[in-house]
Amino acid sequence: MTLHLPDAHGALRAYEPRTEPLAPTPGAPFTSRTVFSAAHVVADPYADTTPDSPAAVDWDATLAFRRHLWSHGLGVAEAMDTAQRGMGLDWAGAAELIRRSAAEAKAAGGRIACGVGTDQLTGPANLTEVRAAYEEQLAVVEESGAQAILMASRALAAAARGPEDYLEVYGHLLRQAAEPVILHWLGPMFDPALEGYWGSSDLDAATDTFLDVIAAHPDKVDGIKVSLLDAQREIDLRRRLPKGVRCYTGDDFHYPELIAGDEQGFSHALLGIFDPLGPLAAQAVRVLDTGDREGFRALLDPTVELSRHLFQAPTRFYKTGVVFLAWLAGHQSHFTMVGGLQSARSLPHFARAYELADTLGLFPDPKLAEERMRNLLSLYGVDR
């Protein structure tokens, strides 16, 4: 059954969908890398909401997707950027998500780490208010029994006068943390409001401040998640980390080479692209566990084109492609997102995402994915 997919120039091209999925199966826990998938939330399509309303979440479908990730051995990075923090999911919704997912992780025996931020602040804030907001969210995550991820804060970026303010705020939080946390450096390509984080737009200077925070409290830092889409900068940074502090790549452009590593080390992973790639990514890591770096790259390298497509500028709208692929894969019954973010990408973008994912064999039921893609095309007026 040929599909006619629109390209960026408005022309239709013929595509023959795949008939058999890749169908990787769950296996043993990973031994060589710690791997988290940042997970999306599933909206309630029947809720009468507007884009600026509080998120209406389908909790059953949202938690079912997390069980899917855990079943393949992946950890879940919860209430992060992929879950539309600050882009449809407010703090009240994120707190509920954290509590529900942490309880589900305990029941399923899955690993979970949850985002701690300051997004309950809705206007200008001073450093004291920023610190208190972080503390409130840290308490919720720790009470849930999950590991904490200290996310970059828009409010801190706006309030900080220089590197010393980052050192003070993060130092205070690390002293308070009950268990080692993951520090998250999210670049402005993911959130323009984070330009100049760590006190400077000069990335070398920002890196020095980031490392100063870690060096002051290495016993309270499990690792760092770096989302700058700059492979060499991440490699240079991980080589400067104190012994025992992990680097979790958040680079959705270069993850195969960063996870595979080199003679001086490697990155673990905390990635949004592992939401749609979960089973395939897990299979690749199990190959890497055997010491077969070439086999690992052979599985994961072909996925980079899809990831670069989903994360193309404006990068912050990658969540739309992630949820779109979850719908095609049958993990949810609809293509609706909190905040109405399903409108953030174009039909040609969706068509290319479908083609790339289908070519990789990512859809458990290729026929279902084809039917849903055909329905979307019809909705947009493509009738053949």
DOFI-979155 format. One record per residue (C-alpha): residue number from 1; residue in one letter; y, z, x. Coordinates in steps of 0.25 Angstrom, whole numbers, padded with zeros to 4 digits. Layout:
<pts>
pt i NUM, aa A, v Y, w Z, u X
...
</pts>
This chain:
<pts>
pt i 1, aa M, v 0000, w 0000, u 0000
pt i 2, aa T, v 0012, w -0005, u 0007
pt i 3, aa L, v 0025, w 0003, u 0007
pt i 4, aa H, v 0038, w -0003, u 0009
pt i 5, aa L, v 0047, w 0006, u 0017
pt i 6, aa P, v 0062, w 0005, u 0019
pt i 7, aa D, v 0068, w 0005, u 0032
pt i 8, aa A, v 0082, w 0009, u 0037
pt i 9, aa H, v 0087, w -0005, u 0034
pt i 10, aa G, v 0083, w -0005, u 0020
pt i 11, aa A, v 0071, w -0015, u 0022
pt i 12, aa L, v 0057, w -0012, u 0017
pt i 13, aa R, v 0045, w -0013, u 0026
pt i 14, aa A, v 0031, w -0012, u 0023
pt i 15, aa Y, v 0022, w 0000, u 0027
pt i 16, aa E, v 0007, w 0002, u 0025
pt i 17, aa P, v 0005, w 0017, u 0023
pt i 18, aa R, v -0006, w 0023, u 0031
pt i 19, aa T, v -0019, w 0026, u 0023
pt i 20, aa E, v -0025, w 0038, u 0031
pt i 21, aa P, v -0018, w 0051, u 0036
pt i 22, aa L, v -0019, w 0056, u 0050
pt i 23, aa A, v -0025, w 0069, u 0044
pt i 24, aa P, v -0025, w 0079, u 0055
pt i 25, aa T, v -0033, w 0092, u 0051
pt i 26, aa P, v -0030, w 0107, u 0054
pt i 27, aa G, v -0035, w 0112, u 0067
pt i 28, aa A, v -0035, w 0124, u 0076
pt i 29, aa P, v -0022, w 0132, u 0079
pt i 30, aa F, v -0013, w 0126, u 0090
pt i 31, aa T, v -0015, w 0132, u 0104
pt i 32, aa S, v -0005, w 0125, u 0113
pt i 33, aa R, v 0007, w 0124, u 0105
pt i 34, aa T, v 0014, w 0132, u 0094
pt i 35, aa V, v 0018, w 0123, u 0083
pt i 36, aa F, v 0027, w 0125, u 0071
pt i 37, aa S, v 0031, w 0115, u 0060
pt i 38, aa A, v 0044, w 0117, u 0054
pt i 39, aa A, v 0041, w 0116, u 0039
pt i 40, aa H, v 0049, w 0110, u 0027
pt i 41, aa V, v 0050, w 0116, u 0014
pt i 42, aa V, v 0046, w 0109, u 0001
pt i 43, aa A, v 0057, w 0109, u -0010
pt i 44, aa D, v 0054, w 0112, u -0025
pt i 45, aa P, v 0056, w 0098, u -0031
pt i 46, aa Y, v 0057, w 0104, u -0045
pt i 47, aa A, v 0069, w 0113, u -0042
pt i 48, aa D, v 0082, w 0110, u -0048
pt i 49, aa T, v 0090, w 0111, u -0036
pt i 50, aa T, v 0102, w 0104, u -0028
pt i 51, aa P, v 0103, w 0101, u -0013
pt i 52, aa D, v 0112, w 0114, u -0011
pt i 53, aa S, v 0103, w 0123, u -0020
pt i 54, aa P, v 0093, w 0133, u -0013
pt i 55, aa A, v 0080, w 0127, u -0009
pt i 56, aa A, v 0069, w 0126, u -0020
pt i 57, aa V, v 0056, w 0126, u -0012
pt i 58, aa D, v 0042, w 0123, u -0016
pt i 59, aa W, v 0036, w 0135, u -0010
pt i 60, aa D, v 0021, w 0131, u -0012
pt i 61, aa A, v 0023, w 0117, u -0006
pt i 62, aa T, v 0032, w 0123, u 0005
pt i 63, aa L, v 0021, w 0133, u 0009
pt i 64, aa A, v 0010, w 0123, u 0007
pt i 65, aa F, v 0016, w 0114, u 0018
pt i 66, aa R, v 0017, w 0126, u 0028
pt i 67, aa R, v 0002, w 0129, u 0025
pt i 68, aa H, v -0001, w 0114, u 0029
pt i 69, aa L, v 0006, w 0116, u 0042
pt i 70, aa W, v -0001, w 0129, u 0045
pt i 71, aa S, v -0014, w 0122, u 0042
pt i 72, aa H, v -0012, w 0113, u 0054
pt i 73, aa G, v -0009, w 0124, u 0063
pt i 74, aa L, v 0006, w 0123, u 0063
pt i 75, aa G, v 0016, w 0134, u 0062
pt i 76, aa V, v 0027, w 0133, u 0052
pt i 77, aa A, v 0042, w 0134, u 0056
pt i 78, aa E, v 0047, w 0139, u 0043
pt i 79, aa A, v 0061, w 0139, u 0037
pt i 80, aa M, v 0067, w 0130, u 0048
pt i 81, aa D, v 0075, w 0117, u 0048
pt i 82, aa T, v 0063, w 0109, u 0042
pt i 83, aa A, v 0063, w 0118, u 0030
pt i 84, aa Q, v 0078, w 0114, u 0028
pt i 85, aa R, v 0084, w 0127, u 0032
pt i 86, aa G, v 0099, w 0124, u 0030
pt i 87, aa M, v 0096, w 0111, u 0023
pt i 88, aa G, v 0091, w 0115, u 0010
pt i 89, aa L, v 0084, w 0128, u 0012
pt i 90, aa D, v 0093, w 0140, u 0013
pt i 91, aa W, v 0090, w 0154, u 0019
pt i 92, aa A, v 0084, w 0160, u 0005
pt i 93, aa G, v 0075, w 0148, u 0004
pt i 94, aa A, v 0071, w 0149, u 0019
pt i 95, aa A, v 0068, w 0164, u 0018
pt i 96, aa E, v 0059, w 0162, u 0006
pt i 97, aa L, v 0052, w 0151, u 0014
pt i 98, aa I, v 0050, w 0160, u 0026
pt i 99, aa R, v 0044, w 0171, u 0018
pt i 100, aa R, v 0035, w 0162, u 0010
pt i 101, aa S, v 0030, w 0154, u 0023
pt i 102, aa A, v 0028, w 0166, u 0031
pt i 103, aa A, v 0019, w 0172, u 0021
pt i 104, aa E, v 0012, w 0159, u 0020
pt i 105, aa A, v 0010, w 0158, u 0035
pt i 106, aa K, v 0004, w 0172, u 0035
pt i 107, aa A, v -0006, w 0168, u 0024
pt i 108, aa A, v -0009, w 0155, u 0031
pt i 109, aa G, v -0010, w 0160, u 0045
pt i 110, aa G, v 0001, w 0150, u 0049
pt i 111, aa R, v 0012, w 0152, u 0060
pt i 112, aa I, v 0026, w 0152, u 0055
pt i 113, aa A, v 0040, w 0154, u 0061
pt i 114, aa C, v 0053, w 0154, u 0052
pt i 115, aa G, v 0067, w 0150, u 0054
pt i 116, aa V, v 0078, w 0161, u 0055
pt i 117, aa G, v 0092, w 0156, u 0053
pt i 118, aa T, v 0105, w 0159, u 0047
pt i 119, aa D, v 0106, w 0150, u 0035
pt i 120, aa Q, v 0109, w 0161, u 0025
pt i 121, aa L, v 0123, w 0160, u 0031
pt i 122, aa T, v 0131, w 0150, u 0022
pt i 123, aa G, v 0144, w 0150, u 0029
pt i 124, aa P, v 0151, w 0154, u 0042
pt i 125, aa A, v 0145, w 0166, u 0049
pt i 126, aa N, v 0148, w 0174, u 0061
pt i 127, aa L, v 0138, w 0178, u 0071
pt i 128, aa T, v 0135, w 0192, u 0065
pt i 129, aa E, v 0131, w 0184, u 0051
pt i 130, aa V, v 0123, w 0174, u 0059
pt i 131, aa R, v 0115, w 0185, u 0066
pt i 132, aa A, v 0113, w 0192, u 0053
pt i 133, aa A, v 0108, w 0179, u 0046
pt i 134, aa Y, v 0098, w 0177, u 0057
pt i 135, aa E, v 0093, w 0191, u 0056
pt i 136, aa E, v 0091, w 0190, u 0041
pt i 137, aa Q, v 0082, w 0178, u 0043
pt i 138, aa L, v 0075, w 0183, u 0055
pt i 139, aa A, v 0071, w 0196, u 0046
pt i 140, aa V, v 0065, w 0187, u 0035
pt i 141, aa V, v 0057, w 0179, u 0045
pt i 142, aa E, v 0052, w 0191, u 0052
pt i 143, aa E, v 0048, w 0198, u 0039
pt i 144, aa S, v 0040, w 0186, u 0035
pt i 145, aa G, v 0032, w 0187, u 0047
pt i 146, aa A, v 0036, w 0174, u 0053
pt i 147, aa Q, v 0041, w 0170, u 0067
pt i 148, aa A, v 0056, w 0168, u 0067
pt i 149, aa I, v 0063, w 0155, u 0072
pt i 150, aa L, v 0078, w 0158, u 0075
pt i 151, aa M, v 0084, w 0145, u 0070
pt i 152, aa A, v 0098, w 0139, u 0074
pt i 153, aa S, v 0109, w 0144, u 0065
pt i 154, aa R, v 0120, w 0136, u 0060
pt i 155, aa A, v 0128, w 0148, u 0057
pt i 156, aa L, v 0126, w 0153, u 0072
pt i 157, aa A, v 0130, w 0139, u 0077
pt i 158, aa A, v 0143, w 0140, u 0069
pt i 159, aa A, v 0146, w 0155, u 0073
pt i 160, aa A, v 0142, w 0155, u 0087
pt i 161, aa R, v 0154, w 0154, u 0097
pt i 162, aa G, v 0145, w 0151, u 0109
pt i 163, aa P, v 0131, w 0154, u 0116
pt i 164, aa E, v 0134, w 0169, u 0116
pt i 165, aa D, v 0133, w 0170, u 0101
pt i 166, aa Y, v 0120, w 0163, u 0101
pt i 167, aa L, v 0115, w 0173, u 0112
pt i 168, aa E, v 0120, w 0184, u 0103
pt i 169, aa V, v 0114, w 0180, u 0090
pt i 170, aa Y, v 0100, w 0175, u 0095
pt i 171, aa G, v 0099, w 0187, u 0104
pt i 172, aa H, v 0101, w 0197, u 0093
pt i 173, aa L, v 0091, w 0189, u 0084
pt i 174, aa L, v 0080, w 0189, u 0095
pt i 175, aa R, v 0082, w 0204, u 0098
pt i 176, aa Q, v 0079, w 0206, u 0083
pt i 177, aa A, v 0067, w 0197, u 0081
pt i 178, aa A, v 0054, w 0204, u 0079
pt i 179, aa E, v 0046, w 0193, u 0086
pt i 180, aa P, v 0049, w 0181, u 0095
pt i 181, aa V, v 0057, w 0170, u 0088
pt i 182, aa I, v 0058, w 0155, u 0089
pt i 183, aa L, v 0073, w 0150, u 0093
pt i 184, aa H, v 0077, w 0137, u 0086
pt i 185, aa W, v 0087, w 0128, u 0092
pt i 186, aa L, v 0090, w 0117, u 0082
pt i 187, aa G, v 0098, w 0106, u 0087
pt i 188, aa P, v 0110, w 0100, u 0079
pt i 189, aa M, v 0102, w 0087, u 0076
pt i 190, aa F, v 0094, w 0096, u 0066
pt i 191, aa D, v 0107, w 0104, u 0061
pt i 192, aa P, v 0121, w 0099, u 0065
pt i 193, aa A, v 0126, w 0113, u 0063
pt i 194, aa L, v 0118, w 0118, u 0075
pt i 195, aa E, v 0127, w 0110, u 0085
pt i 196, aa G, v 0130, w 0119, u 0097
pt i 197, aa Y, v 0119, w 0129, u 0095
pt i 198, aa W, v 0117, w 0140, u 0106
pt i 199, aa G, v 0132, w 0139, u 0108
pt i 200, aa S, v 0134, w 0125, u 0114
pt i 201, aa S, v 0132, w 0110, u 0111
pt i 202, aa D, v 0128, w 0108, u 0125
pt i 203, aa L, v 0113, w 0109, u 0124
pt i 204, aa D, v 0112, w 0114, u 0138
pt i 205, aa A, v 0121, w 0126, u 0136
pt i 206, aa A, v 0114, w 0128, u 0122
pt i 207, aa T, v 0101, w 0128, u 0129
pt i 208, aa D, v 0105, w 0139, u 0139
pt i 209, aa T, v 0110, w 0148, u 0128
pt i 210, aa F, v 0097, w 0146, u 0120
pt i 211, aa L, v 0089, w 0149, u 0132
pt i 212, aa D, v 0098, w 0162, u 0134
pt i 213, aa V, v 0094, w 0167, u 0120
pt i 214, aa I, v 0079, w 0165, u 0124
pt i 215, aa A, v 0080, w 0171, u 0138
pt i 216, aa A, v 0087, w 0184, u 0132
pt i 217, aa H, v 0075, w 0186, u 0122
pt i 218, aa P, v 0063, w 0178, u 0127
pt i 219, aa D, v 0054, w 0189, u 0120
pt i 220, aa K, v 0060, w 0186, u 0107
pt i 221, aa V, v 0059, w 0170, u 0108
pt i 222, aa D, v 0045, w 0164, u 0105
pt i 223, aa G, v 0051, w 0150, u 0107
pt i 224, aa I, v 0062, w 0140, u 0104
pt i 225, aa K, v 0062, w 0129, u 0095
pt i 226, aa V, v 0071, w 0117, u 0100
pt i 227, aa S, v 0075, w 0106, u 0091
pt i 228, aa L, v 0085, w 0098, u 0099
pt i 229, aa L, v 0077, w 0085, u 0099
pt i 230, aa D, v 0079, w 0084, u 0114
pt i 231, aa A, v 0065, w 0085, u 0121
pt i 232, aa Q, v 0070, w 0087, u 0135
pt i 233, aa R, v 0080, w 0098, u 0131
pt i 234, aa E, v 0068, w 0105, u 0124
pt i 235, aa I, v 0059, w 0103, u 0137
pt i 236, aa D, v 0070, w 0109, u 0146
pt i 237, aa L, v 0072, w 0120, u 0136
pt i 238, aa R, v 0058, w 0124, u 0135
pt i 239, aa R, v 0057, w 0125, u 0150
pt i 240, aa R, v 0068, w 0135, u 0151
pt i 241, aa L, v 0062, w 0144, u 0141
pt i 242, aa P, v 0057, w 0158, u 0145
pt i 243, aa K, v 0042, w 0160, u 0146
pt i 244, aa G, v 0035, w 0162, u 0133
pt i 245, aa V, v 0046, w 0155, u 0125
pt i 246, aa R, v 0041, w 0143, u 0118
pt i 247, aa C, v 0048, w 0130, u 0115
pt i 248, aa Y, v 0045, w 0125, u 0101
pt i 249, aa T, v 0050, w 0110, u 0100
pt i 250, aa G, v 0058, w 0106, u 0088
pt i 251, aa D, v 0060, w 0092, u 0093
pt i 252, aa D, v 0055, w 0083, u 0083
pt i 253, aa F, v 0058, w 0071, u 0092
pt i 254, aa H, v 0050, w 0075, u 0104
pt i 255, aa Y, v 0040, w 0085, u 0100
pt i 256, aa P, v 0027, w 0079, u 0105
pt i 257, aa E, v 0032, w 0079, u 0120
pt i 258, aa L, v 0038, w 0092, u 0118
pt i 259, aa I, v 0025, w 0099, u 0112
pt i 260, aa A, v 0016, w 0092, u 0122
pt i 261, aa G, v 0025, w 0097, u 0134
pt i 262, aa D, v 0025, w 0095, u 0149
pt i 263, aa E, v 0020, w 0102, u 0161
pt i 264, aa Q, v 0031, w 0112, u 0159
pt i 265, aa G, v 0029, w 0116, u 0145
pt i 266, aa F, v 0029, w 0112, u 0130
pt i 267, aa S, v 0035, w 0114, u 0117
pt i 268, aa H, v 0029, w 0121, u 0105
pt i 269, aa A, v 0033, w 0115, u 0092
pt i 270, aa L, v 0042, w 0119, u 0080
pt i 271, aa L, v 0045, w 0105, u 0073
pt i 272, aa G, v 0049, w 0100, u 0060
pt i 273, aa I, v 0042, w 0087, u 0062
pt i 274, aa F, v 0029, w 0095, u 0062
pt i 275, aa D, v 0031, w 0097, u 0047
pt i 276, aa P, v 0026, w 0083, u 0044
pt i 277, aa L, v 0018, w 0082, u 0056
pt i 278, aa G, v 0011, w 0095, u 0055
pt i 279, aa P, v -0004, w 0091, u 0055
pt i 280, aa L, v -0002, w 0080, u 0065
pt i 281, aa A, v 0006, w 0089, u 0074
pt i 282, aa A, v -0005, w 0100, u 0073
pt i 283, aa Q, v -0015, w 0090, u 0077
pt i 284, aa A, v -0007, w 0085, u 0089
pt i 285, aa V, v -0005, w 0100, u 0094
pt i 286, aa R, v -0020, w 0103, u 0093
pt i 287, aa V, v -0022, w 0091, u 0102
pt i 288, aa L, v -0012, w 0096, u 0111
pt i 289, aa D, v -0019, w 0110, u 0111
pt i 290, aa T, v -0031, w 0103, u 0118
pt i 291, aa G, v -0021, w 0098, u 0129
pt i 292, aa D, v -0021, w 0084, u 0125
pt i 293, aa R, v -0006, w 0081, u 0126
pt i 294, aa E, v -0008, w 0066, u 0125
pt i 295, aa G, v -0016, w 0068, u 0112
pt i 296, aa F, v -0005, w 0077, u 0106
pt i 297, aa R, v 0006, w 0066, u 0110
pt i 298, aa A, v -0003, w 0055, u 0104
pt i 299, aa L, v -0003, w 0063, u 0090
pt i 300, aa L, v 0011, w 0068, u 0090
pt i 301, aa D, v 0020, w 0057, u 0097
pt i 302, aa P, v 0018, w 0047, u 0086
pt i 303, aa T, v 0025, w 0057, u 0076
pt i 304, aa V, v 0038, w 0057, u 0084
pt i 305, aa E, v 0043, w 0044, u 0077
pt i 306, aa L, v 0042, w 0051, u 0063
pt i 307, aa S, v 0048, w 0064, u 0068
pt i 308, aa R, v 0060, w 0056, u 0074
pt i 309, aa H, v 0061, w 0049, u 0061
pt i 310, aa L, v 0062, w 0062, u 0053
pt i 311, aa F, v 0071, w 0069, u 0062
pt i 312, aa Q, v 0081, w 0057, u 0065
pt i 313, aa A, v 0096, w 0060, u 0063
pt i 314, aa P, v 0100, w 0067, u 0055
pt i 315, aa T, v 0089, w 0076, u 0060
pt i 316, aa R, v 0091, w 0087, u 0050
pt i 317, aa F, v 0086, w 0079, u 0039
pt i 318, aa Y, v 0072, w 0078, u 0045
pt i 319, aa K, v 0067, w 0088, u 0034
pt i 320, aa T, v 0068, w 0076, u 0024
pt i 321, aa G, v 0058, w 0068, u 0031
pt i 322, aa V, v 0049, w 0080, u 0033
pt i 323, aa V, v 0048, w 0083, u 0019
pt i 324, aa F, v 0047, w 0069, u 0015
pt i 325, aa L, v 0034, w 0068, u 0024
pt i 326, aa A, v 0029, w 0081, u 0018
pt i 327, aa W, v 0030, w 0074, u 0004
pt i 328, aa L, v 0023, w 0062, u 0008
pt i 329, aa A, v 0012, w 0070, u 0015
pt i 330, aa G, v 0010, w 0077, u 0002
pt i 331, aa H, v 0014, w 0091, u 0006
pt i 332, aa Q, v 0024, w 0091, u -0006
pt i 333, aa S, v 0025, w 0084, u -0019
pt i 334, aa H, v 0039, w 0079, u -0018
pt i 335, aa F, v 0050, w 0075, u -0008
pt i 336, aa T, v 0061, w 0085, u -0012
pt i 337, aa M, v 0068, w 0094, u -0002
pt i 338, aa V, v 0077, w 0106, u -0003
pt i 339, aa G, v 0091, w 0102, u -0003
pt i 340, aa G, v 0088, w 0088, u -0007
pt i 341, aa L, v 0085, w 0084, u 0007
pt i 342, aa Q, v 0076, w 0074, u 0003
pt i 343, aa S, v 0088, w 0064, u 0002
pt i 344, aa A, v 0091, w 0066, u 0017
pt i 345, aa R, v 0083, w 0054, u 0022
pt i 346, aa S, v 0083, w 0040, u 0018
pt i 347, aa L, v 0072, w 0031, u 0012
pt i 348, aa P, v 0070, w 0023, u 0025
pt i 349, aa H, v 0069, w 0037, u 0033
pt i 350, aa F, v 0058, w 0041, u 0023
pt i 351, aa A, v 0051, w 0028, u 0024
pt i 352, aa R, v 0050, w 0029, u 0039
pt i 353, aa A, v 0045, w 0043, u 0039
pt i 354, aa Y, v 0034, w 0039, u 0029
pt i 355, aa E, v 0030, w 0028, u 0038
pt i 356, aa L, v 0030, w 0036, u 0051
pt i 357, aa A, v 0022, w 0048, u 0044
pt i 358, aa D, v 0012, w 0039, u 0038
pt i 359, aa T, v 0010, w 0031, u 0051
pt i 360, aa L, v 0007, w 0044, u 0057
pt i 361, aa G, v -0003, w 0048, u 0046
pt i 362, aa L, v 0004, w 0061, u 0042
pt i 363, aa F, v 0002, w 0060, u 0027
pt i 364, aa P, v -0011, w 0067, u 0023
pt i 365, aa D, v -0011, w 0057, u 0011
pt i 366, aa P, v -0005, w 0044, u 0015
pt i 367, aa K, v -0007, w 0038, u 0001
pt i 368, aa L, v 0001, w 0050, u -0005
pt i 369, aa A, v 0012, w 0048, u 0006
pt i 370, aa E, v 0013, w 0033, u 0002
pt i 371, aa E, v 0014, w 0035, u -0012
pt i 372, aa R, v 0025, w 0045, u -0010
pt i 373, aa M, v 0032, w 0036, u -0001
pt i 374, aa R, v 0031, w 0025, u -0011
pt i 375, aa N, v 0037, w 0034, u -0022
pt i 376, aa L, v 0049, w 0037, u -0013
pt i 377, aa L, v 0051, w 0023, u -0010
pt i 378, aa S, v 0051, w 0020, u -0025
pt i 379, aa L, v 0061, w 0031, u -0027
pt i 380, aa Y, v 0070, w 0024, u -0017
pt i 381, aa G, v 0069, w 0011, u -0024
pt i 382, aa V, v 0058, w 0005, u -0015
pt i 383, aa D, v 0049, w -0002, u -0025
pt i 384, aa R, v 0039, w -0008, u -0016
</pts>
